Amino acid sequence: MSVENSTDPLRPQSKGLPGSKSLRHSRIEREGLKPGSVAPNFTMPDINGRSISLEQYRGRRVVLVFSDPHCGPCSQLAPYLARMYRRRGAITTEIVMVSRGEIGENRRKAEADGFEFPVVVQDRWKLSRKYGIFATPVAFLIGEDGCTERQVAVGFEQIRSLLLEEFASKPVERLKETIDDISGVLHSPLPRRQAFRMAAMMAAGALLSVIGVPEAALAACSAGSTTCGTGCCATSQGLVCCVGKCCAPGQVCNNFQCTNQFVP
């Protein structure tokens, strides 16, 4: 997640600054809105000057993605977002992105990534504060009634899983997309060992998806948990799934690895 390189007004600027707190001692909600919460409405201009509000999507499902143009995992997620939005067809789910930074910079990136969905730019962490999480990328699934339907998806792996579930495709399409994704990973600047490990995980996930294993695994996970590799990850307790591995409490998925996180 892009937390280390972001400027957050809540981040202590000095390690020894009086009042610096760890994540668990902060009074500000940082684990995201709980399932069933009313999603805070907003009205902001998008990168093309159109006025976008969450209220205008009432009656439709919305994947609300918080991103940042300088966030590595956000860039990794971009092809999935563009592809899922184009796939919609009869699926009524919408995608809306809330980004940070300069409008011009976000416009250029959105054009380069082929985004056809709205991209609005928040003022620093103003809207993130209302949604209770200060990191990118994260995504909320908002139902037709305007309430969050599940635990916030944190990081590339969880958001990718959410998109694949919400914009389900046929098995043949999933295999073709996985082949394209694997090719992209193998030609990426990632370290060779890490790229091969990711490609193997993606191939295994696609195969299990085709034969129906994810559905069975999902059913085996209790409420508040999600499938993670061959087991379950208790997202209701703030645990994060990272490339098929459930991170330890307090850790986040950063650059495909579980790492410790402190108050941003």
N, C-alpha and C positions, 0 to 999 in steps of 0.2 A: 504494500500500500504506500501511497505517497504521503508520508507524514514527516519523514526526516528532512526533506528539502522544502517543505511548505512553511510559510510565515503565518503563524497562528497567534493572535493577540493574547491567547491564554497560555502560551508556552513560556515558561520561565526563561529569561534571557541569560541567566547566570546559574551555574550549577549550585552555587552556594547561596542563592537568593533566598532570604527569609520567606517562608510561606510556600516554598516549592513542595508539591505533593505528588505521591505516586498515584497511579490510575485508580486504585481501589479506595484512596482517601479523598478523591475529588468529589465535590458536591454536585458538579455539573454532570448531567446524563451523557455518557460517552459510549454506551453499548447499543444505541439505536432504539427507536420506538418499538414497544412490544406489540406482538400480533394482536389485532383487534383495536388498536389505537386509531383515533381519527387523524388522518394525514393532514398536517398544516397546509392551508391553502396559500397560494402565492400568485402574484401577477407581476410579470417582468417582461421586458422586451427581449426577443431572441436576437441572435446574431445578425438577422436580416431586418430587424426593426419592427417585427410583428409583435403584438401584445399576446403573451401566452399566460394562461392561468390554469391551475390544476382543476378548478371548478368546471371549466369547459369540457373536461373529460368525464364528468360524472355520468354513470351509466355504462362506462367502459372500463376495462382493466388497464392499468398503467404500470409499466416498469419504469420507475423513477431512478435514474442513475446519476450519482454524484461523481464528477470526474475532474481532471486537471490536465492542461496541455503538457505539463512537464512530468507527468506521472508515467513511469515505465509500464506497469501492469495495465494502466488505462489504454495505452497505445496497443498493447497486446490484445486487449478486449475489443478494440475498435472494429476489426473485421467481422466479429460475431454480431455486434450490434447492427452494423450495416446490412449484413446478410439476413438476420432474423426479421428486420423491419421490412425488407423487400419480400420476404417469404409470406408475410401475413395472410394475404388472400382472404379466405373466409374467417380467419382468426381476427377477433375484434380487439385484441390487446394492442395498446399503443406504447411507444417508447418516448420518453422525454428526458433530456440530459440537462443537468445543472452543473455548469463548469465554473472555473475561477479564472482570474487574470484579465487580460485585455480582450476586448471584443474582436478587434482585428486579428489578433493571433488565433483566437478560437475559430473565427470564420475561415481562415486559411487552413487550419487543421481539419475542420469539418469537411471542407471541400476536398482535401487530399484523401480523407478516409471514406468519402462517398456517403456521408450522413444525409439522409432525406428527412429525418425526424427533427423536431424542434430542439435547439440548443440555447438555453438561457444562461446568463452569466450572473452569479450571485456576488454580492458585495462582501469580499473576504469570506468569513465563515457564517454570515448572518443566517442563511437558510439552514445550513448544516446544524447550527445550534438548535433550531426548532425541531429538527429530526433526531437530535441527540447523538450525533456521531461526528467526529472531526478527523476524517481520513478519506482517502480515495484510492481505488474505486470502491464504492459501496452501492447497493441497489435495494430499493423497497418495491415489493409487489403490492399495489393498491387495488382493491376490489371495486366493483361497480358502485358500492355504497360509500366509497371514499375512505375506507378503513384499511389498514395494513393487514395482509392476509397471512404473513409468515414472518419469522425472524429475519432481520436485515441480512442480506447476502454481503459478505465482506471479502474483498479480494477477487482476483481473476477466476480462480477455480470455482468458488461458490456462485459467482454471477454467471459464469458460463453454464453451470448446471441449471440455474434458474431459467436462463434463456432457452436451453435445449428442452426443458420440461414445458415451458409456456408456449414455445413456438415449435411444437413437435413436428417432425418430418417423417417420411416413410423410411424404412430400413435402408433401401438402396441409396436414397439421398444422404442419409447419415454417413454411410460408408464413404461415399464420394467426397463429402465435406471433410471427413476425417483424414482422408488421403491428402487433400489439399492442405489441411492444417499441419499434418506431419511434415509435408514437404516444406512448408513455411518455417517450421521449427528447425528442421535440419539445415536450412540455408540461412538461419538467423545468426547473429553474432554471439549467441550464447556459447559458453564453454562446451566442447564436444561431448564430454561425458554427461553434462546436464541436459544437452539437447537430445541425446539418445535415450536418456531416462524418461524425459517428457514424452518423446515420441512413442516409447513402449507403453507408457501409461495411457496415452490417447488411443493407441491401437487396441489395447486390452479393454478399455472402456467402451469403444465402439462395438467390439465383438460381443461383450456381455449385454450391451443394449439391444443388439439384434436378436439375441436368443432369450431376452426377457429377464435377465438376472437383476438389473437395477430395480425393476418393479418389485420383485420378490424381496430384495434387500431393503427397499424403502419400507415395505409393509412390516418387516421385522424390526425396524427402528421404532422406538417409542416416540410419543409426541414430544416435540421440542428437540428432536434429534434429526440428523440427516445422514445419508449414506456417505461414507468416506473410505475409499479403497474397498476393502473387504469387510469393513465394520461400520459402526455408527459413531457420529460425533455429536455431542450434546451442545447444540448451538444455543439452547435456552440458558445455558450456563456460561455463555460467552466464548465457548471453544470454537476454534477455527479449523476447517479442513484445508490442508495445503498439499496439493499434488498427491492425493490419496492417503495422506497421513494426518491424524488429528493432533494439532499442536497442543502443548501443555497450557494450563491456565495462565492468562496474562500474555501469551505470545500471539503474534500476528504472522500472516503469510507475506513475506517480503522477498521478491526475486526468487520465488519457488522454494523458499526455505522458511522454517519456523524460526522466528527471531523474537527477542524480548522487546516489549514496548513500554515506554514511560509516557507520562502525561505530555501531550503535544503542546 
